[in-house]
């Protein structure tokens, strides 16, 4: 684990990292800290007492408010303000009072019932967050509660996402008690939580933004509710104003990751939603200016958010999508280049999603988050492809329906559903490669990570996961990414889930690929290089390397080639080539899904399966030369855990293939999924090619595949076949007839029967059904980076 060593050394290293960010960062961070210190001493902002001083009373809609104030009738002014906000047609939120009946019709009964049940729990002051057991408050809510020591739980309690749940339940049922609960909890929170840098609920600027985001949705639900108008609207506006001006004054300009992006987005949205405030135009203009700039800086050319964490990519995509919808509903629009970023971000979100609708938990990710209020893939398809008959690949969730509205939701549901339209796709700038084959929800899927560690200015959410993979087949995730668990649930656990041990890649000498320090900091990071990518009807291939282990006393370079063999029974061949000097311990790690059972055979073969579900064969090409161990739930060192949700820790069997000895080393592993245990008889037979080459025969239900690979193009010969190139693969039917062949960076491939492929110069070629097809591939030694 990289956190070992003296704390003094770690602090010195962290100080060097912070200083290395340059004078611009130090200036921004120092100025922000000085401003925060001044606010603490001055106890700013003071609580708003006279709300009307902060309103633009010259607006036409506030005439009645101004007249009442001139008469000295403050109760009448408050009533006029509340009535104005309840009845105004503009600005329009995503839905209005005229959509109430339509929303009840378009949201399914089962979804409505689940939301009402969740709202009932809030009425009883029972809260569920982050995988923790429900917490019941019998008296006043303890806004500092932290079950299990999970600070994320405390954040969720104070983010007020359940206000939106109460609002939807109110619209579904018309029962005023949901509004009464909202008002009671809201007023209790306001009474116990002042706004300021010294206040726990507002010290974190990001948490203020997260809360205001939910308050905007809650206001749209309750603004016309009699109980809210009578009891809580004015206190709501006072507190919202205090938090918005605090947000404006404390934007984290030094935290140029999702923090600054989302904080500025919420600030702009408050200004857009409440033009009645005098500061509204400043909030709107400043928020949009910063937000657009951050989108341009934080989104890579291929549309991937640079933090390399899928959760944050989905959250940022959600922010852009909801702003686009809101602006369009009010006669405005995104700048053209920002709209292009949205489309590219949506393309990646749709491509990276697995066939079951979940996404791989890359970087600091969890399956859900209180900031992620709808599925941006389905909502994006409904909005961005509106008016078309392009097949949809997802179903609108409840949040998505409330976002796009009942009419667009109905139109979207009429479009044909076809996950099969999603093909293999590369996102080269960010190093993400998605392999797909098959139809419908049982489509085979893999994600291979050949990208940079994280967003260089603030790499807090990156993981040491270079060249890791995620595998999904026959409706189930079989090799997951481990997730993030939590920032403050123990440094050892944080180090594990950030580290290489938690990912499906190769561990050398027990060290992380990147130099991880503390909860968030990182020193020297592994740099990845994409060597080759191509996709064809029969094969996909990713070939990449990283230099993370060149910092070892005896440097090591890890290269990984992942070949996807398609067909009726698709599978993956993983080749790990480790070069360097000296003797090392090399471990190839494959984390199985938590519910999988397993059995180990001779030669290191591991067969894993889900009860009444898919199964996976793990077949090592050098089984007799490797130490094979399946580790589950170990703590010394930590190994064999995954975390689908924040604060959740599940046992996960981890297959560890270990080599102790000199380099270079070639490891070959076949990952062969099947729809159920015992469905396929799969065998792996190693060949004996020349030194430095890999030769394998994979026998499965579709026949027999022969694969040869070497680190650089050259002559290869095995199994009565000869080739010149870097890789050669050919498939024979059960009757022995060659059905397809692949030659990578080669000039010739021939069998005893006849030559199959000849080329004048090294190239990648597919032979199928007697025809030769040249494959367009991305070939580069470019080092990937932000």
Rosetta blueprint (number, residue, H / E / L):
1 X L
2 X L
3 X L
4 X L
5 X L
6 X L
7 X H
8 X H
9 X H
10 X H
11 X H
12 X H
13 X H
14 X H
15 X H
16 X H
17 X H
18 X H
19 X H
20 X L
21 X L
22 X L
23 X H
24 X H
25 X H
26 X H
27 X H
28 X H
29 X H
30 X H
31 X H
32 X H
33 X H
34 X H
35 X H
36 X H
37 X H
38 X H
39 X H
40 X H
41 X H
42 X H
43 X L
44 X L
45 X L
46 X L
47 X L
48 X L
49 X L
50 X L
51 X H
52 X H
53 X H
54 X H
55 X E
56 X L
57 X L
58 X L
59 X L
60 X H
61 X H
62 X H
63 X H
64 X H
65 X H
66 X H
67 X H
68 X H
69 X H
70 X H
71 X L
72 X L
73 X L
74 X H
75 X H
76 X H
77 X H
78 X H
79 X H
80 X H
81 X H
82 X H
83 X H
84 X H
85 X H
86 X H
87 X H
88 X L
89 X L
90 X L
91 X L
92 X L
93 X L
94 X L
95 X L
96 X L
97 X H
98 X H
99 X H
100 X H
101 X H
102 X H
103 X H
104 X H
105 X H
106 X H
107 X L
108 X L
109 X H
110 X H
111 X H
112 X H
113 X H
114 X H
115 X H
116 X H
117 X H
118 X H
119 X H
120 X H
121 X H
122 X H
123 X H
124 X L
125 X L
126 X E
127 X E
128 X L
129 X L
130 X L
131 X L
132 X L
133 X L
134 X L
135 X E
136 X E
137 X L
138 X L
139 X L
140 X L
141 X L
142 X L
143 X L
144 X L
145 X L
146 X L
147 X H
148 X H
149 X H
150 X L
151 X H
152 X H
153 X H
154 X H
155 X H
156 X H
157 X H
158 X H
159 X H
160 X L
161 X H
162 X H
163 X H
164 X H
165 X H
166 X H
167 X H
168 X H
169 X H
170 X H
171 X H
172 X H
173 X H
174 X L
175 X L
176 X H
177 X H
178 X H
179 X H
180 X H
181 X H
182 X H
183 X H
184 X H
185 X H
186 X H
187 X H
188 X H
189 X H
190 X H
191 X H
192 X H
193 X L
194 X L
195 X L
196 X L
197 X L
198 X L
199 X L
200 X L
201 X L
202 X L
203 X L
204 X L
205 X H
206 X H
207 X H
208 X H
209 X H
210 X H
211 X H
212 X H
213 X H
214 X H
215 X H
216 X H
217 X H
218 X H
219 X H
220 X H
221 X H
222 X H
223 X L
224 X L
225 X L
226 X H
227 X H
228 X H
229 X H
230 X H
231 X H
232 X L
233 X H
234 X H
235 X H
236 X H
237 X H
238 X H
239 X H
240 X H
241 X H
242 X H
243 X H
244 X H
245 X H
246 X H
247 X H
248 X H
249 X H
250 X L
251 X L
252 X L
253 X L
254 X L
255 X L
256 X L
257 X L
258 X H
259 X H
260 X H
261 X H
262 X H
263 X H
264 X H
265 X H
266 X H
267 X H
268 X H
269 X H
270 X H
271 X H
272 X H
273 X H
274 X L
275 X L
276 X L
277 X E
278 X L
279 X L
280 X H
281 X H
282 X H
283 X H
284 X H
285 X H
286 X H
287 X H
288 X H
289 X H
290 X H
291 X H
292 X H
293 X H
294 X H
295 X H
296 X H
297 X H
298 X H
299 X E
300 X L
301 X L
302 X L
303 X L
304 X L
305 X E
306 X L
307 X L
308 X L
309 X L
310 X H
311 X H
312 X H
313 X H
314 X H
315 X H
316 X H
317 X H
318 X H
319 X H
320 X H
321 X H
322 X H
323 X H
324 X H
325 X H
326 X H
327 X H
328 X H
329 X H
330 X L
331 X L
332 X L
333 X L
334 X L
335 X L
336 X H
337 X H
338 X H
339 X H
340 X H
341 X H
342 X H
343 X H
344 X H
345 X H
346 X H
347 X H
348 X H
349 X H
350 X H
351 X H
352 X H
353 X E
354 X L
355 X L
356 X L
357 X L
358 X L
359 X E
360 X L
361 X L
362 X L
363 X L
364 X L
365 X L
366 X L
367 X L
368 X L
369 X L
370 X L
371 X L
372 X L
373 X L
374 X L
375 X L
376 X H
377 X H
378 X H
379 X H
380 X H
381 X H
382 X H
383 X H
384 X H
385 X L
386 X L
387 X L
388 X L
389 X L
390 X L
391 X L
392 X E
393 X L
394 X L
395 X L
396 X L
397 X L
398 X H
399 X H
400 X H
401 X H
402 X H
403 X H
404 X H
405 X L
406 X H
407 X H
408 X H
409 X H
410 X H
411 X H
412 X H
413 X H
414 X H
415 X L
416 X L
417 X E
418 X L
419 X H
420 X H
421 X H
422 X L
423 X L
424 X L
425 X E
426 X E
427 X E
428 X L
429 X L
430 X L
431 X L
432 X E
433 X E
434 X E
435 X E
436 X E
437 X E
438 X L
439 X L
440 X H
441 X H
442 X H
443 X L
444 X E
445 X E
446 X E
447 X E
448 X E
449 X E
450 X L
451 X L
452 X L
453 X L
454 X L
455 X L
456 X H
457 X H
458 X H
459 X L
460 X L
461 X L
462 X L
463 X L
464 X L
465 X L
466 X L
467 X L
468 X L
469 X E
470 X E
471 X E
472 X E
473 X E
474 X L
475 X L
476 X E
477 X E
478 X E
479 X E
480 X L
481 X L
482 X L
483 X E
484 X L
485 X L
486 X L
487 X L
488 X L
489 X L
490 X L
491 X H
492 X H
493 X H
494 X H
495 X H
496 X H
497 X H
498 X H
499 X L
500 X H
501 X H
502 X H
503 X L
504 X L
505 X L
506 X E
507 X E
508 X E
509 X L
510 X L
511 X E
512 X L
513 X L
514 X L
515 X L
516 X E
517 X E
518 X L
519 X L
520 X L
521 X E
522 X E
523 X L
524 X L
525 X L
526 X L
527 X L
528 X E
529 X E
530 X E
531 X E
532 X E
533 X E
534 X E
535 X E
536 X L
537 X L
538 X L
539 X E
540 X E
541 X E
542 X E
543 X E
544 X E
545 X E
546 X E
547 X L
548 X H
549 X H
550 X H
551 X H
552 X L
553 X L
554 X L
555 X L
556 X E
557 X E
558 X E
559 X E
560 X E
561 X E
562 X E
563 X E
564 X E
565 X E
566 X L
567 X L
568 X L
569 X L
570 X L
571 X E
572 X E
573 X E
574 X E
575 X E
576 X E
577 X E
578 X E
579 X E
580 X E
581 X L
582 X L
583 X E
584 X E
585 X E
586 X E
587 X E
588 X E
589 X E
590 X E
591 X E
592 X E
593 X L
594 X L
595 X L
596 X L
597 X E
598 X E
599 X E
600 X E
601 X L
602 X H
603 X H
604 X H
605 X L
606 X E
607 X E
608 X E
609 X E
610 X L
611 X L
612 X L
613 X L
614 X L
615 X E
616 X E
617 X E
618 X E
619 X E
620 X E
621 X L
622 X L
623 X H
624 X H
625 X H
626 X L
627 X E
628 X E
629 X E
630 X E
631 X E
632 X L
633 X L
634 X E
635 X E
636 X L
637 X L
638 X E
639 X E
640 X L
641 X E
642 X E
643 X E
644 X L
645 X L
646 X L
647 X L
648 X L
649 X L
650 X E
651 X E
652 X L
653 X L
654 X E
655 X E
656 X E
657 X E
658 X E
659 X E
660 X E
661 X E
662 X E
663 X L
664 X L
665 X E
666 X E
667 X E
668 X E
669 X E
670 X E
671 X E
672 X E
673 X E
674 X E
675 X L
676 X L
677 X L
678 X L
679 X L
680 X L
681 X L
682 X L
683 X E
684 X E
685 X E
686 X E
687 X L
688 X L
689 X L
690 X L
691 X L
692 X L
693 X E
694 X E
695 X E
696 X E
697 X E
698 X E
699 X E
700 X E
701 X L
702 X L
703 X E
704 X E
705 X E
706 X E
707 X E
708 X E
709 X E
710 X E
711 X E
712 X E
713 X E
714 X E
715 X E
716 X E
717 X E
718 X E
719 X L
720 X L
721 X E
722 X E
723 X E
724 X E
725 X E
726 X E
727 X E
728 X E
729 X E
730 X E
731 X E
732 X E
733 X L
734 X L
735 X L
736 X L
737 X L
738 X E
739 X E
740 X E
741 X E
742 X E
743 X E
744 X E
745 X E
746 X E
747 X E
748 X E
749 X E
750 X E
751 X L
752 X L
753 X L
754 X L
755 X E
756 X E
757 X E
758 X E
759 X E
760 X E
761 X E
762 X E
763 X E
764 X E
765 X E
766 X E
767 X E
768 X E
769 X L
770 X L
771 X E
772 X E
773 X E
774 X E
775 X L
776 X L
777 X L
778 X E
779 X E
780 X L
781 X L
782 X L
783 X E
784 X L
785 X L
786 X L
